[in-house]
Amino acid sequence: MVQSTTLSTDNPAADSFVATITDTAVLDQTVVEVLGLMMNVPVVISEVPVTPTNVPVTLTAVIGLAGALSGAFTVVVNEAGAKQITACLMGMEIATVDDTVLDGLGEIANILAGAWKSKIPALSAACLLSVPTVVTGTHYDIHKKTSSFRLARSYRFNESVFTITLYGEHP
């Protein structure tokens, strides 16, 4: 699942910058490297996005972006997926969504965001990441300022799906 929205400007350099940031190949390579190689979890692109629903609990890890890029990097996953990905990261069984899962999902988002930005020279040293914030609940929305770009991509790992969304603007 790919959703990409980009507002064109009269600035070719800014348009080129946003095109680089919203390149799905960079995001795909990052996800495969982090989950596939680091955690030994096979990952494939999914056509089914994850959105907060009434049941089960949905978790969203948010990493703020500041500097050369202003916005956020989010990872949305349902309860079962959060437990699966945390279990792979920690190398242990996870039975419930607890602080371990919240911290694990935040760390996964942080690793993914850091690996993604390191692949883009214009962001590598010029974009700061916030500490992760993890939102849990049912049927919620994350409201954000209108952005000049948005990229959403979903991935399947084991029996679960997670969706990464990047949005923001070039200051």
C-alpha positions in Angstrom: 0.0 0.0 0.0 1.5 3.3 -1.1 -0.1 6.6 -0.5 1.9 9.6 -1.4 0.9 13.2 -1.5 3.2 16.0 -2.5 2.5 19.6 -3.0 4.5 21.1 -5.8 6.2 24.4 -5.3 7.9 26.9 -7.6 11.2 25.8 -6.1 12.8 23.0 -8.1 15.4 22.3 -5.3 12.6 21.9 -2.8 10.6 19.6 -5.1 13.8 17.5 -5.7 14.3 17.3 -1.9 10.7 16.1 -1.3 11.0 13.6 -4.2 14.1 12.1 -2.5 12.3 11.9 0.9 9.2 10.3 -0.5 11.1 7.7 -2.6 9.6 4.4 -1.5 12.7 2.5 -2.5 14.6 4.2 0.3 11.9 3.3 2.9 11.6 -0.2 1.6 15.3 -0.8 1.8 15.4 0.6 5.3 12.6 -1.7 6.5 14.2 -4.8 4.9 17.5 -4.0 6.4 16.3 -3.2 10.0 13.7 -6.0 10.3 15.0 -8.5 7.8 18.7 -8.4 8.5 18.8 -7.1 12.1 15.9 -9.0 13.5 15.7 -11.8 11.0 12.0 -11.1 10.3 11.1 -11.4 6.6 9.2 -8.4 5.4 7.1 -7.8 2.3 5.1 -4.9 1.1 1.4 -5.1 2.1 -1.6 -3.8 0.2 -3.6 -3.6 3.4 -2.8 -0.6 5.6 -3.2 -0.5 9.4 -5.5 2.1 10.8 -6.8 2.6 14.3 -9.9 0.6 14.8 -12.3 -0.2 17.7 -10.9 -3.7 18.2 -8.1 -4.7 18.7 -6.0 -2.0 20.4 -3.9 0.0 18.0 -0.5 1.4 18.8 1.2 4.3 17.0 4.9 5.2 17.6 5.7 8.7 16.7 9.2 10.1 16.0 9.4 13.9 15.5 11.6 15.3 12.8 13.3 18.7 13.1 15.9 20.6 11.2 16.3 20.1 7.4 12.9 18.4 7.6 10.0 19.2 9.9 7.4 16.6 10.5 7.0 13.1 11.8 7.8 9.4 11.2 5.1 7.1 12.5 4.7 3.3 12.8 1.1 2.0 13.3 0.5 -1.6 14.3 -2.3 -3.5 16.0 -1.8 -5.2 19.4 -0.8 -8.6 18.0 1.7 -7.0 15.6 3.2 -4.9 18.4 3.7 -8.0 20.5 5.2 -9.9 17.6 7.7 -7.2 16.6 8.7 -6.6 20.2 9.2 -10.4 20.8 11.5 -10.5 17.7 13.4 -7.4 19.0 13.7 -8.7 22.6 14.2 -12.4 21.7 11.5 -13.4 24.2 7.8 -14.3 24.4 5.4 -11.4 24.9 1.9 -12.1 26.3 0.4 -8.7 26.9 0.9 -5.1 25.8 2.9 -3.7 28.7 5.8 -1.3 29.1 8.1 -3.7 27.3 5.9 -3.6 24.2 5.5 0.2 24.4 9.3 0.7 24.8 10.0 -2.0 22.1 7.7 -0.4 19.6 9.2 3.1 20.3 12.7 1.7 19.8 11.7 0.0 16.5 10.3 3.3 15.3 13.5 5.1 16.4 15.7 2.6 14.7 13.7 2.7 11.5 13.6 6.5 11.4 17.3 6.8 12.1 18.2 4.2 9.5 15.9 5.9 6.9 17.3 9.4 7.5 20.9 8.1 7.3 20.2 7.0 3.8 19.4 10.5 2.7 22.5 12.7 2.7 20.6 15.9 3.0 19.0 14.6 6.3 21.8 12.5 7.7 23.4 15.2 9.9 20.9 18.0 9.4 17.7 16.4 10.8 17.1 15.6 14.4 14.9 12.9 15.8 12.8 13.2 18.9 12.5 10.5 21.5 9.6 8.1 20.6 6.1 8.7 21.8 3.7 5.7 21.7 0.0 6.2 21.6 -2.3 3.3 22.4 -6.1 3.0 22.2 -9.0 2.2 19.9 -10.3 4.2 17.0 -8.2 7.4 17.4 -6.8 9.9 15.0 -3.4 11.6 15.2 -3.9 15.2 14.1 -1.0 16.9 12.4 -0.4 20.2 10.8 -1.0 20.3 7.0 2.1 19.0 5.3 3.8 19.5 2.0 4.3 15.8 1.6 2.9 12.5 3.0 4.1 9.0 2.3 2.4 5.9 3.7 3.7 2.4 3.1 2.5 -0.9 4.7 4.5 -4.0 5.3 3.7 -7.6 6.3 5.9 -9.4 8.8 5.0 -12.9 10.1 1.2 -12.7 10.5 1.0 -9.0 11.1 1.0 -5.7 9.2 2.4 -2.3 10.2 2.2 1.0 8.4 4.9 3.6 8.3 3.8 7.2 7.5 6.2 10.1 6.8 4.8 13.6 6.7 6.2 17.1 6.9 7.7 19.9 5.1 11.0 21.3 4.1 11.5 24.5 6.3 
